[in-house]
């Protein structure tokens, strides 16, 4: 072969072919070279004709060079598929010398080349001629042996290839016939290997094997591995097909059975299957006629659906919810009033008004029987006063089931009424879900935190509750999911809230509001001794014989470590004591030390358990001061005291208000100043120059927003004290709204405010005259030795609070 145009005088190489060109013997001079054609993902064997698609410029150049000379090209596989412009180190050293039979250019810019493998060749040296990579090659003839294993290996390879073709019949019949008729073993290796679907690396290993017996062994191993993989694939495919065929067969037989039963007029339930169970449950349920008809229609739909249909699962879920509702299932009310009074007294201390209302409900229930409609009660009070636990106690006293629905943060109407079944994953609303869980149509349902309902684009859940909480409408409550009415008139709904102003008026109008005020220190001490302490000790694994916390110690914890309307903070402090005692006992037990029991927690030891006392009353003035007055305020957490400070300074007659005050509170301050300026002569401050003095009113705790009219008289007293120089008597608090004419108007939250004053040790309180009736409703044991003054005019307050 003449591989270079500069050496045209060389004689052509001599060839000796056998059969399909499996072997070739080349007589070459040392300078004979061949163009290299790198290929990806393919290994070409001698004796094989294969089309190659060429697009890389260097490869195109190699083909053009080969066509100009002997039409022979060295085809070798790349080591890495993603190499775009391979160099010699990117190619294997063993490949196949090929004849170019045909070349066709394709419109997309690539070239189709039909090549025929001639012989295996090994690269001796690489030569880069212009833009073409060329190589000097040497042939790799088979090393044949007369081993007796050769014939056995040949037969095994032929048998394996027949099995391989059976599992993956992609080889044309004439190729299979020609392979079975091959006598030359080298040719057999080349043809069989070229038709195996194995990795190029495995084929390259076989191409590089020079020993024929070893090549047959490698080829046999490849066949066995491929046959095992194909048999496993067929096994998986057969199993999948059997499952699918079984489902199709069941569906076909079920449809035949349904048609036969329809023709014979037989009931679906006679065979005791799924439909029979549903029909039995529907028949035994006490559901309404409308609900029964709806359930039967859905069951008929289910019978016409394939069992594996997604819609069938939706219908089954609907039937399960409809059947599981407590249609006609109710508990018998225990209307024994003495029994209920005993249980309520065991569970709760105080709260006499609430207990009386519950006993009245039982009395009416006993007298009126079924004629009585369920009442909706709303417990309103600060956190920790026992609203939720009261609901549990009512259910226990009535012997009814109890379920709790938390409404805090609920914004979606569907949470109440349910989702329509057109949506994926739809469910009934919380009311229906809780009824199903209770298993009774007359449970006690506690709607917790009803004042914290929200609303957005998904609807207004408060509006959805209008039907639920209306005894004249809820006898036919229709959930969007069920689409049939359910009677809620026997349900005792109890709601809880911290405030009422966030509850929509139509919803509030449907409920009877019972207010729960905060507890006094004495009440907290009794509650802790009777209820909290036994529960805390039990939760921490302690017994009464191990720990003794006297009532005096509990009272000290209440007065010095907590300041709240409820008892949650008190329970946390008692839990802290219990944890530390538990740790002492466990550590002593681990060390084998004798520990003296019971542990008696004394007042002097509280600092070791709870730290230093929290001095909540440090802001209360202890002596007469100028421009410093204590007011009383109402908050969502109960009552609290409000310190109001006023000072005067040279200026331009301006009024400064600070302390994060709301609009109403600022207006009260301005009304107080206007009144004082108008009545300067009668108040003894006629010589005060309002135009040259600035007044600054400040309410501490500036981070806490404050608003409301009830601090009007307090700010008027503070400003008058600052202007006149008269000091405010200590240990006195006041509340009330001031008018522009000096009238003292009534305010709300009197009980909470008085409890706050009592917690802070204030024993003298000035109230509006109109609030006297509110004080009379408060038990004397709560008020204790507190002293009250009532005022209808703000001048009366000035006389009581300011020194002469």
Secondary structure as GFF3:
##gff-version 3
##sequence-region A 1 804
A	DSSP	beta_strand	34	39	.	.	.	ID=ss1
A	DSSP	beta_strand	49	54	.	.	.	ID=ss2
A	DSSP	alpha_helix	57	68	.	.	.	ID=ss3
A	DSSP	beta_strand	72	77	.	.	.	ID=ss4
A	DSSP	three_ten_helix	88	90	.	.	.	ID=ss5
A	DSSP	beta_strand	94	105	.	.	.	ID=ss6
A	DSSP	beta_strand	111	129	.	.	.	ID=ss7
A	DSSP	beta_strand	132	139	.	.	.	ID=ss8
A	DSSP	alpha_helix	149	167	.	.	.	ID=ss9
A	DSSP	alpha_helix	173	180	.	.	.	ID=ss10
A	DSSP	alpha_helix	185	194	.	.	.	ID=ss11
A	DSSP	alpha_helix	200	207	.	.	.	ID=ss12
A	DSSP	alpha_helix	212	264	.	.	.	ID=ss13
A	DSSP	three_ten_helix	268	271	.	.	.	ID=ss14
A	DSSP	alpha_helix	274	284	.	.	.	ID=ss15
A	DSSP	alpha_helix	289	303	.	.	.	ID=ss16
A	DSSP	alpha_helix	310	324	.	.	.	ID=ss17
A	DSSP	alpha_helix	337	347	.	.	.	ID=ss18
A	DSSP	alpha_helix	352	368	.	.	.	ID=ss19
A	DSSP	three_ten_helix	369	371	.	.	.	ID=ss20
A	DSSP	beta_strand	376	381	.	.	.	ID=ss21
A	DSSP	alpha_helix	387	398	.	.	.	ID=ss22
A	DSSP	beta_strand	402	406	.	.	.	ID=ss23
A	DSSP	alpha_helix	414	417	.	.	.	ID=ss24
A	DSSP	alpha_helix	430	438	.	.	.	ID=ss25
A	DSSP	beta_strand	444	448	.	.	.	ID=ss26
A	DSSP	three_ten_helix	450	452	.	.	.	ID=ss27
A	DSSP	beta_strand	455	456	.	.	.	ID=ss28
A	DSSP	beta_strand	459	460	.	.	.	ID=ss29
A	DSSP	alpha_helix	461	468	.	.	.	ID=ss30
A	DSSP	three_ten_helix	474	476	.	.	.	ID=ss31
A	DSSP	beta_strand	477	478	.	.	.	ID=ss32
A	DSSP	beta_strand	485	486	.	.	.	ID=ss33
A	DSSP	beta_strand	492	497	.	.	.	ID=ss34
A	DSSP	alpha_helix	505	509	.	.	.	ID=ss35
A	DSSP	beta_strand	512	516	.	.	.	ID=ss36
A	DSSP	alpha_helix	521	527	.	.	.	ID=ss37
A	DSSP	pi_helix	528	532	.	.	.	ID=ss38
A	DSSP	alpha_helix	533	539	.	.	.	ID=ss39
A	DSSP	beta_strand	547	549	.	.	.	ID=ss40
A	DSSP	alpha_helix	551	561	.	.	.	ID=ss41
A	DSSP	alpha_helix	568	591	.	.	.	ID=ss42
A	DSSP	beta_strand	599	601	.	.	.	ID=ss43
A	DSSP	three_ten_helix	603	605	.	.	.	ID=ss44
A	DSSP	alpha_helix	606	610	.	.	.	ID=ss45
A	DSSP	three_ten_helix	616	619	.	.	.	ID=ss46
A	DSSP	beta_strand	625	626	.	.	.	ID=ss47
A	DSSP	beta_strand	628	635	.	.	.	ID=ss48
A	DSSP	beta_strand	638	650	.	.	.	ID=ss49
A	DSSP	beta_strand	655	658	.	.	.	ID=ss50
A	DSSP	alpha_helix	663	678	.	.	.	ID=ss51
A	DSSP	beta_strand	693	699	.	.	.	ID=ss52
A	DSSP	alpha_helix	712	724	.	.	.	ID=ss53
A	DSSP	beta_strand	727	728	.	.	.	ID=ss54
A	DSSP	beta_strand	732	734	.	.	.	ID=ss55
A	DSSP	beta_strand	737	738	.	.	.	ID=ss56
A	DSSP	beta_strand	744	745	.	.	.	ID=ss57
A	DSSP	alpha_helix	750	759	.	.	.	ID=ss58
A	DSSP	beta_strand	764	768	.	.	.	ID=ss59
A	DSSP	three_ten_helix	769	771	.	.	.	ID=ss60
A	DSSP	alpha_helix	772	776	.	.	.	ID=ss61
A	DSSP	alpha_helix	780	783	.	.	.	ID=ss62
A	DSSP	beta_strand	787	791	.	.	.	ID=ss63
A	DSSP	alpha_helix	794	801	.	.	.	ID=ss64
###
